[in-house]
Amino acid sequence: MEHLELFFKSIFIDNMVFATFLGMCSYLAVSKKVTTAVGLGAAVIFVLAITVPLNWLLDQYILQPGALTWLGQEYADYDLSFLSFILFIATIATMVQLVEIVVEKFSPSLYNSLGIFLPLIAVNCAILGGSLFMQSREIPTIGLALTYGVGSGIGWFLAILAIAAIREKIRYSNVPPALRGLGITFIITGLMAIGFMSFGGMLTGGEEEAVAEEKTEQAIQIEKIKVDDGVKEIEAEKTTALNE
């Protein structure tokens, strides 16, 4: 259940594009055609699915304060957290280089269509943001880190696929000249972000009900305590009156 909740939350509620507006450069530049958007989106899913768990391992066993205790107690006081950005980017760059080689080998047309934006995945803020969010949210297991990476990649993929499909259709629409191009794209992106905000209640309704039930139980317990205290006071007054 925890994996499923994190998966849907990373796609719809914490969407990289619509919730935090990360990866906007490639989102805007490569979303003119659905085919190129699908190719880049698949590459982003692959890179996030590999780099987030790998960076989780780096964070758990190298970067966190005291993470080097597995080497011996003399390393318990070491804190290498200042190396997070360097190691995270190195991992991401390695995976992106692998993706670039595979795409160039098996799909030269897609490689040419993506152009400079394929190697720029290495410095795409959405990719680095996935690892940094994983670190800041203290995801407890590598399985959840993998779920979060895949979900974040699918969320970014859906965002660029949706805007690419809309931009292909909108070419034939009567858009005012002042809004053609990036103008109408930004407006559509904002409207889509508002739409994705409506998913925020998907996973929070149950929590609110649980909190309400907990507060109700606490109120009932407080009332019981007050009643018990009142009964004890009455009994004490009766005892005092009888003694007198």
N, C-alpha and C positions, 0 to 999 in steps of 0.2 A: 504494500500500500504506500509505503514511504517513497519507493522508487517511482511509482505511478504518479503520485502527487507532485514530486519534484520535476518529473518529465513534462507534465502538462503545464506546470507553473513556469518553467523555463521557456516554453514555447509561446504561451498566450499572455501570461501576466507579466513576466520579466523579459519580454521580447527585446533582443539586443537593439533592434532598430526603433521600435515604436515606444519602448519604455525608457531606454537610456540614450537613444539616438547615436549608437556606436556603429562604425563601419559605413558612414554615410557617403564617403567619397566613392567607393566602388559600387555602393547601392545606387547612386545616381548615374554613374558613368557607364555601367555595364547593364543597365536595365532597359535598354532601347529595344532589345529583341529577347524573346522568350528562350530561344535556344542558348544564347550566351549566358543568360541569367541562370538557366538550369545547370550549365557547366560550372559556373563559378559557385553557385549555391552548393552543388555536390562537393566541390573542392573544400569549401568552408566547413561542411559537415565532417568530412574526413579529417581535416586538420584539427578541428575542435575535439573530435572523438578521440584522437591520439594524444594531443598535447595536454589536455586538461588532466587525464589520469597520470601522465608522465610527470607533469609539474606538481601534482598532488604528492607523488612519491618523493620528488625532490624537496618539497616543502616539509613533509613529515620526517624524513630521515637525514636531511642535510641543513635546511634553512632555518627551521624554528629554533628558538633558544632551548638548548639542552637536547636537540635532536641527534647529536653525535654520541650519545651515551652508548649506542650499540658498538662503538669502537673501543669503549673503555671509560671508566669513571673519570679519568683525567681530562676527558673531552666534554664533561657535562656542563661546564661553564661557558662553552663556546656559543656565540650567537652570530650566525652568518646570514641573518635576514636581510642585510644590506645588499646581498648578492641576488635578491629575488628577481629584479628586472633583467639583469644580465643573463641569468640561467634560463629564465622563462623565454626570453627572446631567442636565445641560442637553440632551445628545443623547438620553438615554433619555426625558426628559419630552416632547421634541418628537415622538418616535415614538409615545409613548403617547397624546398628544393626537390624532395622526393616526388611530390605531386607534380611539379613542373616537368620533371623528367618523364614521368608516366604519361602525362597529357600530351607532351610533344611527341612521344613515341607512338601512341595509339590513336591520337586525334589531332593531327596537325592543323586542321581547319579550325577547331575549337581553340587551339593554342594561339593561332594567329588572330582570332576574334577577340580573345581576352587581352592580348597584347601585354602592356606593362602591368596591368592590374593583377595578373596571376602571381608574379614574384612579389608584388606589393602586399599580398596576403600576409607576408612575414611581419609587416609593420601595420597591419590592419588593426585598428583599436578594438574592434569586436573580438578578434582572436586573443589578443592580450587581455582584454577585459574579461573573457571567460575564465582565464587562469587566475586573475586578480580577484574576481568575485568569488571563485572557489576558495581562495585563500582567506579573504575577509569574512566570508560566511562560515568558515570553519567546518566544511563538509567532512563528516567523520570517517567515511570509508571510501576505498578506491572504487567500489561498485557505484556508490552514489555520485562520485566524481565523474565516472563514465556516463552515467545517466544524465547528469547536468551538462556535460560536453555535447552529447548527442542531441539533447533537447534544445540547447542554445543554438546549435548548428541548424537544426530543422526550423527553428523559429526565424533565423536569419534567411534561410532558404525560402520559406513561405513569404516573407516580406518582399524579397527581391523578385520572386516569381509573380506575386500579385501585382506589383507596380509595373513589371515588364508587360504583363498581359493588358493592363489598363492603358499603358503608353502606346502599345501597338494599335489598340482600338481607337484611341483618342486622336490619332492622326487624321481620321476621317470625320472628326467632329468639328463643329463651328466654334472653336475656342477664340476668345478675343485676342487680337494680335499682341497686346501687352503681356498676356499671360502664357503665351506659347513657349514650349521648351521647359526650362527648369521652374518657371513660375507656377504653372499648373501642377507640375510634379510635386512641388513643396506643399501646395494646397491639398492635393490628394493624400500625400503622406500624413499631413496633420489630421485629416478626417479619418484615415485608417487608424492612426494612433488613438484617436478618441474612441473608435469602435473597439479596439483591442482593450481599452481601459474597462469596457463593460464586462470583460472576462474576470475582472478582479474579484467578483463575488462568487466565482465558481468554487474556490477552495477556502473561503473565509466564512461562509454561512454556517458551516458546522462548528467552527471554532467559536463564533459568536454565541451560538446556542449552548455550547458547552460552558462558556463563561457565564452566561445567564443562569444556567442550571446550577452552577457552582455557587453563584451569588445567592440564589434562592435557598439552597441548602444551608449556606452560612447564616442567612437571615433567620431560617427556621430554628437552627441550633441556638442562635442568640436569644430568640424568643423563649425557647425552652429553658435556657439558663436563667433568664429573667423571671419566668414563672416559678422555677425551682427556688430561686432566691427569695421570691415573694412568699412562697409557702413556708420556707424556713423561718422568715421573719415573723410570720403570723404565729407559727408554732412556738417560736421563742417568746413572743409577747404573751401567749396563752400560759406558757410555763411560768413566766415571771408573775403573771397575775395570780395564778394558783398558789405560788409560793408566798405571795404577800397575804 
